[in-house]
Structure formats: structure tokens, C-alpha cells
Amino acid sequence: MKTYETLAQMQSLIGEVVGTSDWVIIDQQRIQMFADATGDHQWIHVDPERAAKGPFGAPIAHGFLTLSLLPVFTTRAFAIRDIRMGVNYGLNRVRFLKPVPVNSRLRAHFKLLRFEPLDNNGAQLTYEMTVEMEGGDKPVCVAESIVRAFA
């Protein structure tokens, strides 16, 4: 995990990858818990026997499960020491490019796209989050995450 001392320091890192998370395992229990939390119990996610005979050969994670791991990926990829508070401001251009089979390992890379100063020692940061699957040939998800942070 990378650590940065100040929020202001981030402005000089536009265009750079500021962190890469640890791997996160997407097991059937995590998929089931997400299905229970969201009410999305489609068989391709929660019925291993039926999913084994389906188009992906195994259960797959919900696309929104992958996206919902954004906080986990972020906290395992980088930290900015002087931030006292940060809030999710939104997302741009979310794409799910490839299914995530059960028991896959995912990690995310964060590239800083924009830094916009805000009042009260804050900044709006836009990151490109690229989620890769171990052994995969292309990303499983790409999204722009917008965060408002205050030092």
C-alpha cells in the first residue's frame, strides 16, 4: 500500500497510478451475502449446480458486487495521512467488461485523473479504478470514482 502525506501532494500525481490494492477473493459466501443484501438472487449467481450448466460454467459475481468493493480496494491501495474526512461523490463511465467466476481473485489499480480544489482544505479527486482478475487477459471492471476529501 502506498502512503501520501498530504492531500495537496496529490495534485502533482495527476495521470499516475497512485495505488494498487491487495487481492480480494470472490467466494460463494460473498456472492450469496451480496445477493441477500440486494435481493438479486438470479441463478447465475446463487445456484452453483444450475450455474455449472449455464453459459459461464460456474456461478459468477454480480457486477455491482465488484463495484461495491471500491472501498475495500481503496483502503488497501493507498492512504493520504492528513485526510480527516472523505465522502463518495459519485461514479462516471462504469463498465463491466468480463464476468467474475466464483473463487476468483480481484485487485484494483487507481489512476488519478483529476484534482479540483474545494473550500475548507478540500479537493475533489477523480480516479480511474481498473479491476483485474488474477490470470485474466483484460479488466473485469473499469469505473471513474469521484471522492471529495478534506484535510
ABEGO torsion letter per residue (X at the ends): XBBBABAAAAAAABGBBAEBBBBBBBBAAAAAAAAAAAGBABAAAABAAAAAABAAGBBBBBAAAAAAAAAAAAAAABBBAABABBBBAEBBGBBBABBBBBGBBBBBBBBBABBBBBBGGBBBBBBBBBBBBBGBABBABBBBBBBBBBX
